[in-house]
């Protein structure tokens, strides 16, 4: 038990307040898109409200955290934009307006795995000690999940895209970002979302 508690100690500090805003300080640096030497002549505009760019979290009925725009360096918006402008398109759009760009993690799997070793200490570590955890985890929730939501307009035509992956198969000590495969899956998710957005330009009449 001593070893388990020592491993979760950084997260325990978040709970007792010794480290303030642990989740708000969580940032990841990801590999960018493959540069082809060409770029799309598209203007990408961020139309989100400021409050939509901030970290927020919930604990009922599920463990949930939305990281905000500061999660990916230099920003989540700029990271998405880099994939948009780097990917050639047969019919490149001229204007892409983003009204929703959200990276969400559902951490019910972590709740299940850590309940016996200090549930609140381990889970609250990634949310600044402020998350309210569900008393019971629903049986139909099987693991940890990263979800990317994007919505907006492409040359004034509305679109909405959701991409996700499970990461309950990955091992890490305190934070998922410690596992390189977690970072690789986020990159792949953004690349796939950018491809989906640009593919819409080939289907428009």
N, C-alpha and C positions, 0 to 999 in steps of 0.2 A: 504493500500500500504506500510506503514511503516513496518508492520510485515513481509510482503513478502520480502522486501529489506533486513531486518535484518537477515532473514533466509538464504538468498543467499550471505550474506556478506563475508564468507570465500572464496567463489568462485569469488566474485567481486575483492577481494584483489589479486587474481591470475592475473586478467585482467590488473590491474594498476601496477603490477610488485612488489607489496609488498611481495608476496610469490613466489619465483622463482622455477620453475620446479615442480609444484604441481603434475603433472601426473607422473613424474619420481620418485616421492617419494611415490606413491600409491603402497602399498603392502598388500597382504592378507595372513592370516594364516589359512589353511584349515585342516580339519580332514584327516588323512591318510587312507590307506586301512585297511580292517579288516585282522588282522594277523592270519594266520591259523597254524602257527608253522612250515610251510614248505615254501620253496622258490624255484623259478625256477633257474636252473643253466645256466643262460643266461648272456652274456656280452652285456651291452647296451652302445653304443658309440655315442657321439655327434659329427656329421660331419658338423654342420652348420658353416657358416662364422660368424665372430664376429659381423658384421653389422646387421645380421638377429636377433641378440639377444637384440638389442636396441629398445627403445621406438620410434615409429614414428606415425604420424597422418596426416590426410588429411581432407579437408572440402568441396571439390567439386568433384563429384556432391552430395556426401553424407557425413554426419558427421561420421568420422571413426577414431578409435584409436587402434593401435597394441601395447600392453603393454610391450613387451620385456620379457627377461628372469627373471628380477627382480620382476615381479608382484606377483608371488607366492613364499612364503618362503619355503625352503631356496633358491630354484630356480625352475622355471617352468620345466626344464629338470629333476631335481632330483625328483620332485613331480610325473611326469609321470613314471620315473624309479621305484619308490616305488610301484606303482600299477603293473608294469610288473613283478617284481621279487616276489611279494607277491601272485600272482594268479597262482595256480596249473594248469598245462596243460598236456593233455594226451601225447602230443609229444612236449616237451619243445624245443624251438629253442636254438641254441648255440650262435648266433650273431645277434643282432638287431642294425642297424645303422640308426640314425635319421638325415635326411637332411633338414627337415622342421618341426618346432614346433612353432606354432604361435597362440596366443590368441588375438582375435580381437573383438572389440565392435563396432556395428553400432548404432549410437545415434540419428538417425533422429526423433525418438519418443520424446526424450527429447527436441529436437529443437521445435517440434510442441507445446509441453506443456508449454514451457518457453518463447515463443516468446513475449507474452504480458507482461512479468515481467522482462525484461532485458535479452534477448536471449544471447547476447554475454557473459555477466557476468556469467550466470549459466553454459553454455556449455564449455566455455574456462577454467573453473575452474579445469577440469580434464585433461587439456592438457597444463598446464603451461601458459595459456593465448596466445598461439601461433596458435591455430587452426583457419583456415579461414572457416567460416560457409557458407553454401549455401544460396543464397538469397531467394530461394524458395524451400521448401521441396516437392519432387514429391508426387503425390497423391497415388501412388502405394506402398509407404513405410508406414507401419502401426505402427511400434513400435521399441523398443530397442532390440538388439539381440546380444548375445554372441556366438562367433564361435571359435571352436578349429580345427586347421588344423595340421595334422601330415602326414609326408611322409618319406620314407626311404626304406631300404631293410631288409628283414627278411631271414637270411641265404642266402643272395645274391639275393633273389627274391624281386622285387620292389612292394611297396604298397603305397596307399594314402587313408587317412581317413579324413572325415569331420564330426564333431558333433556340434550341436548348440541348443540353447534354447532362447526363448523370455523372457524378464523380464519387459516388459512395464506394467505388472499387479502388480508389486511390488512397495511398497511405501518406500521412503527414502528422507532425507533432502538434503544432499550434494552429497553423493557418494553411488552407489549401494551396496557397501560392508557393509553399515550400516544395511542392512536387512539380517538376518541369512539365509533366504530362498535363496537368491542370492548365498551365499557361498555354501549352500548345493547343488544347481544346478550345480555349477562348479565342485564340487567333483564328482557328479554323471556322469557328462560329461567325466571327465578323466577316471573314472572307466569303463564306457562303451567303451571308445576308446581303453583302454588296453585290454579289453575282446575281442574286434574285432580283434586287432592285433594278439593276441594269438590264436584265433579261426582259423586263417589261417594255423596254423601248423597241424590242423587235416584234412584239405582238400587237402594238398599237396600229390602228389603221390611219 
